[in-house]
Amino acid sequence: MRSIVSVACCILTVFVCFILSGAVRAAEGRFGILTDAHGYSADGRTLVPLRPIAEWLGADVSYRAPRITITLATTVVGLTVNSANATIDGRAVTLSVPARVYGGITCVPLRFVAEAFGLQVSYHAGEDPEMNKTSGIPLVLLSGPGKTARVLVHEEPPNIVTRVLADLENTSQTEGAGVNSFSFVLGSYGFDWILQVTRIHSGYFMSLVPAQWGEPYFDTPGLTMTFNTNAAGVYGYRGGRWVYIAGFQDVPSYDYWVRELGIPAAVARELGIQLQHY
């Protein structure tokens, strides 16, 4: 079911995150997904990064600790890290909660940004009426003057999501064995931009496998792009980086196979994998 998040009344308390350091451009990928903006669902609140969204709107963002200033045309917004006090064109505004920091990313209420810049915001809990490319991933749909963008919502903070996706983007995966084996880079198949990072359990998490068949399918032209919405993939932190381990199309799964993959049985159960003795 889809629930609309408006400025006046929100079912969820939605936040925006600000990346404190480094010049980050608003990278808009396929299907209008802001690839640098990683939403975060925690304690009944949804968070999304400010700098990519502000720059997507065409705003200038500056940070002089602890003050953040956002300028869009004639509108100037100011806020302070760890404070609930802000200003819109000099008018004092109180945030519903103070700005919060997650691994170098500061978060503020989205309704404040929507009020300041006139954004239309809707929250889609695993359903997007305009596209099926995101499968069951929750997302926030943002509408500004003449433009629309999507921000995927994860179950871990954006700094962790950034690391996971960066690792997967540069991971080469080998499938099959012998003459039937083939390799491909996970990033070229969507693992680095259309993946939801769910709750991490002892260095593992489970998510849908975002296979991009046809863009390309191992350099085979002419195939229609679709996404695998049936296979759940297990991802783990191994050798100092995040890697894709395996896809689980059958539930329950045999316990011997989980052991062969190196996933502890207790962790598999935490991930929701039903183990079946072979």
C-alpha positions in Angstrom: 0.0 0.0 0.0 1.2 3.5 -0.8 1.0 6.3 1.8 1.4 9.9 0.8 3.8 12.0 2.9 2.8 15.7 2.8 4.0 18.8 4.5 1.0 19.2 6.6 0.5 15.6 7.8 2.9 12.7 7.7 2.3 9.2 8.7 6.0 8.7 8.8 8.5 11.2 10.2 10.7 11.7 7.1 14.2 13.2 7.3 16.8 14.5 4.9 20.5 13.8 5.4 23.3 16.2 4.6 26.8 14.9 3.7 29.2 17.1 5.6 32.4 16.8 3.6 33.4 16.4 0.0 31.8 17.7 -3.2 29.0 15.3 -4.0 27.1 15.9 -7.3 23.5 14.9 -7.7 23.9 11.6 -9.7 20.6 10.7 -11.3 20.6 7.2 -12.7 18.2 5.2 -14.7 14.5 5.5 -13.8 15.2 8.8 -12.0 16.9 7.1 -9.0 19.3 9.4 -7.2 22.3 7.0 -6.9 24.1 9.1 -4.3 21.0 9.5 -2.1 20.4 6.5 0.2 17.3 6.6 2.3 17.3 5.1 5.8 14.4 3.7 7.7 14.9 3.6 11.5 12.6 3.8 14.5 9.6 4.6 12.3 11.4 7.4 10.5 12.6 7.6 6.9 15.8 9.5 6.2 17.2 10.7 2.8 20.4 12.7 2.0 20.1 16.4 1.6 23.1 17.4 -0.6 22.2 15.1 -3.6 18.6 16.3 -3.4 19.5 19.9 -3.0 21.8 19.8 -5.9 19.2 17.8 -7.9 17.0 20.9 -7.4 19.8 23.1 -8.5 20.6 24.6 -5.1 24.0 25.6 -3.7 25.0 24.0 -0.4 27.8 25.3 1.9 29.0 24.0 5.2 31.0 26.0 7.8 30.9 23.9 11.0 28.4 23.7 12.5 26.3 25.8 10.1 24.7 24.6 6.8 23.4 27.1 4.2 21.3 26.1 1.2 20.5 28.6 -1.5 18.0 28.0 -4.3 17.3 31.1 -6.5 16.2 33.8 -4.0 15.5 31.3 -1.1 18.1 30.9 1.6 17.8 28.1 4.2 20.1 27.9 7.2 20.4 25.2 9.9 22.8 24.0 12.5 24.1 20.5 13.2 22.7 19.0 16.4 20.1 21.8 16.7 16.4 22.0 16.0 16.6 25.7 15.1 16.6 26.7 11.5 15.7 29.7 9.3 13.9 30.1 5.9 14.7 33.5 4.4 15.5 34.8 7.9 12.2 33.4 9.4 12.8 31.2 12.4 11.7 27.6 12.1 11.8 24.8 14.6 12.6 21.3 13.3 10.6 18.5 14.8 13.8 16.9 15.9 17.4 18.2 16.0 19.7 17.6 13.1 21.4 14.2 13.5 24.7 12.8 12.3 25.2 9.3 10.9 28.8 8.6 10.0 29.4 12.1 8.7 25.9 12.6 7.3 23.6 15.1 9.0 19.8 14.4 8.9 17.0 16.9 9.2 13.2 16.6 8.7 12.1 16.4 5.1 8.9 18.4 5.8 11.2 21.3 6.6 12.9 21.0 3.2 9.6 20.5 1.5 8.3 23.7 3.1 11.4 25.7 2.1 11.6 24.6 -1.5 8.1 23.4 -2.4 8.8 19.7 -2.9 6.0 17.2 -3.3 6.9 14.0 -1.5 5.3 10.6 -1.5 6.4 7.4 0.3 5.9 4.0 -1.5 6.2 1.0 0.8 7.5 -1.5 -1.7 5.2 -0.3 -4.5 5.9 2.2 -7.3 2.8 2.7 -9.5 4.9 4.2 -12.4 7.5 1.5 -12.7 8.3 -2.1 -11.7 12.1 -1.8 -11.8 12.5 -1.3 -8.1 10.6 -4.5 -7.3 9.6 -4.4 -3.6 12.0 -1.8 -2.5 10.5 1.0 -0.4 11.2 4.4 -1.9 10.5 8.2 -1.6 9.2 9.9 -4.7 10.3 13.5 -4.9 8.7 16.1 -7.3 10.3 19.5 -7.9 9.7 22.1 -10.6 9.5 20.1 -13.8 11.3 17.1 -12.4 10.8 13.9 -10.4 13.3 11.6 -8.7 13.3 8.5 -6.6 15.3 7.7 -3.4 15.5 4.1 -2.3 15.0 3.4 1.4 17.3 1.0 3.2 17.4 -0.5 6.7 20.9 0.6 7.4 22.4 4.2 7.6 23.5 5.8 4.3 27.2 5.7 5.2 27.0 1.9 5.5 24.9 1.6 2.3 27.5 3.7 0.4 30.2 1.3 1.4 28.2 -1.8 0.5 27.2 -0.5 -2.9 30.8 0.7 -3.7 32.2 -2.7 -2.9 29.6 -4.5 -5.0 30.1 -2.2 -7.9 33.7 -3.3 -8.2 33.1 -7.0 -7.5 33.6 -9.5 -10.3 31.3 -12.6 -9.9 31.9 -16.0 -11.4 29.0 -18.4 -12.1 29.2 -22.0 -13.3 32.3 -24.2 -13.6 34.7 -25.3 -16.3 33.7 -24.5 -19.9 30.3 -23.4 -18.7 31.7 -20.7 -16.3 31.3 -17.0 -17.0 32.2 -13.8 -15.1 30.5 -10.4 -14.8 30.9 -7.3 -12.8 28.0 -6.9 -10.3 27.8 -3.1 -10.8 26.9 -3.6 -14.5 23.8 -5.6 -13.4 22.4 -3.1 -10.9 23.8 -4.4 -7.7 25.3 -1.0 -7.0 22.2 1.1 -7.6 19.0 -0.8 -7.3 19.7 -2.9 -4.3 18.1 -2.5 -0.8 20.5 -3.0 2.1 18.3 -4.7 4.7 19.2 -5.1 8.4 22.7 -6.6 8.8 23.1 -9.6 11.0 26.6 -10.6 12.0 28.1 -9.3 8.7 25.3 -10.6 6.4 22.1 -9.2 4.9 19.5 -10.5 2.5 17.9 -8.6 -0.4 16.3 -9.2 -3.8 18.7 -10.0 -6.6 18.5 -7.0 -9.0 19.5 -8.8 -12.1 19.3 -6.6 -15.2 18.7 -9.1 -17.9 19.1 -7.5 -21.3 21.2 -4.4 -20.3 23.2 -6.3 -21.5 22.7 -10.0 -20.8 26.3 -11.0 -21.2 26.6 -8.8 -24.3 23.5 -10.4 -25.9 21.5 -7.6 -27.6 17.8 -7.3 -28.1 16.6 -8.6 -24.8 14.0 -6.8 -22.7 15.2 -5.4 -19.4 13.5 -7.0 -16.4 14.4 -7.7 -12.8 14.4 -10.9 -10.9 11.8 -10.4 -8.1 11.8 -14.0 -6.9 15.4 -14.7 -5.9 16.6 -13.4 -2.6 20.3 -12.8 -2.5 22.6 -13.1 0.5 25.4 -10.6 0.8 28.3 -10.8 3.3 31.3 -8.9 4.6 34.3 -11.1 3.7 38.0 -10.3 3.2 37.5 -6.6 4.1 34.7 -5.9 1.6 31.0 -6.6 0.9 30.4 -9.4 -1.6 27.4 -11.1 -3.2 27.3 -14.8 -1.9 24.3 -16.6 -3.5 20.7 -16.3 -4.5 18.0 -18.3 -2.7 15.0 -19.1 -5.0 13.7 -21.9 -2.9 12.5 -21.6 0.6 13.2 -23.5 2.8 16.9 -24.1 1.8 19.0 -27.2 2.6 21.2 -26.7 5.6 24.2 -28.4 3.9 24.2 -25.8 1.1 24.1 -22.9 3.7 27.1 -24.5 5.4 29.0 -24.8 2.1 28.4 -21.1 1.5 30.0 -20.4 4.9 26.9 -18.9 6.4 26.4 -19.9 10.1 23.0 -21.6 10.7 22.1 -19.1 13.4 22.8 -16.1 11.1 20.8 -17.8 8.3 17.8 -18.0 10.6 18.2 -14.4 11.6 18.1 -13.6 7.9 14.8 -15.4 7.6 16.2 -18.4 5.7 14.2 -21.5 6.7 16.7 -24.4 7.0 15.7 -27.9 5.8 17.8 -30.9 6.7 18.9 -33.0 3.7 
